[in-house]
Amino acid sequence: MTRSSAGRTVGAGARTVAPAKLNATLLVGPVRPDDGRHELTSVMQSLSLADDVALVPAPEGGTDGVDCPGVTGDNLALDALRAFREATGWSVGPLTVRIVKRIPVAAGMAGGSTDAAAVLRLAAHLSGHDAPDLLQELAAGLGADVPHGLRPGLALAAGAGERLVRFGGVLPGAVVVVRADVGLSTPTVFRRADELAPPRTAEDLEAWRLRVVAALEAVGGGELARYPDELAVNDLGAAAVDLEPVVGEHLAALGAAGAAPALVCGSGATTVGWFADEATATVAARRLRSEGLDALIAVPSAGAPIVEVEA
Ligand code: ATP
């Protein structure tokens, strides 16, 4: 049996879900002089669309590794395990990160980031090194979208995405997610956005932040029937459409199917349309599929329980 440095055994391991993230609002501000990243005001909402992530003992004679069909090259989830070991000295025997991908890859839904956050949560659970500040620091070091995945749900992000304020409840309604068969790289989309228009000023970002906070407080109080249309803005949308015109076609198709509003997801190329409820979203998704689009239904979600893997 594999024994951790904290005296625990990992047994057959543990698993959890790693939810996709939707940016209900994404506003891009000035570039920070210290690290060259943009200041953001971003409403992040987890979705029922999720990867399954498990941390289990590696096969006999193996090393730490990842099994993630559909993703080639370096995997952020394995980076997370390595960072956790290095920071905590967790010396339990070799582990495999096993991922079943459902979140579209390179699609602006934080797929790699949420998998990495799930690994940090699993490693903390299995090792007993469950220090929130340390996890937060490790997550921020892995990427701007990783901290949100430590506690999936509704949050307002500032800084480059790493400064989070969490809110109770989830955004009302349901979404249809339209996958594109093209990927967009996040840095490329930011660069194109900078070429198309100057970023917002710090004052403008702050004014938006106050408006968004008021809406999110109303969500937590159960007072909001729908997320206000005027807050559903994505400053990266125009750049994503410019780089991949098919993104614009998907937005138009979602709008024609009744989405209000339809938005580019993060840096794209996935698009998402808001509907009043799951039933309406289901009808729209059916229509979009009949038009040849790859459409999924998801609902806003919070939480991601960890369960032990049965031996
Ligand atoms: P962002 O967090 O910037 O919104 P994204 O959602 O657009 O990212 P990802 O799905 O995270 O994009 O994929 C971006 C790149 O990361 C891909 O090229 C992919 O190969 C790599 N990657 C590394 N690990 C993973 C993972 N666990 N899942 C998906 N992609 C991963």
Residues whose N, C-alpha, C, O or C-beta is under 5 A from the ligand:
A	BS01	ATP	V71 T72 D74 N75 L76 A77 P104 V105 A106 A107 G108 M109 A110 G111 G112 S113 D115 D145 L184 T186 G266 G268
